Amino acid sequence: MFAALDSKQFEACFVRWMSGLIPSLADQIIAIDGKTVRGSHPQDKRAIHLVSA
């Protein structure tokens, strides 16, 4: 899903949103990582995806 987004526009919106939620994080860099849990997708289910910051 993220690959379909305009990365610059997403970044601007995300920074504006987070700055409103947590002003003390303004001008800070936060690493965001995503992973798919291996073996978490039985044949008829979706895999578990984790996002951490």
Stockholm file with secondary structure:
# STOCKHOLM 1.0

chainA/1-53         MFAALDSKQFEACFVRWMSGLIPSLADQIIAIDGKTVRGSHPQDKRAIHLVSA
#=GR chainA/1-53 SS CGGGSCHHHHHHHHHHHHHHHCGGGTTCCCCCEEEECTTCCCTTSCCCEEEEC
#=GC SS_cons        CGGGSCHHHHHHHHHHHHHHHCGGGTTCCCCCEEEECTTCCCTTSCCCEEEEC
//
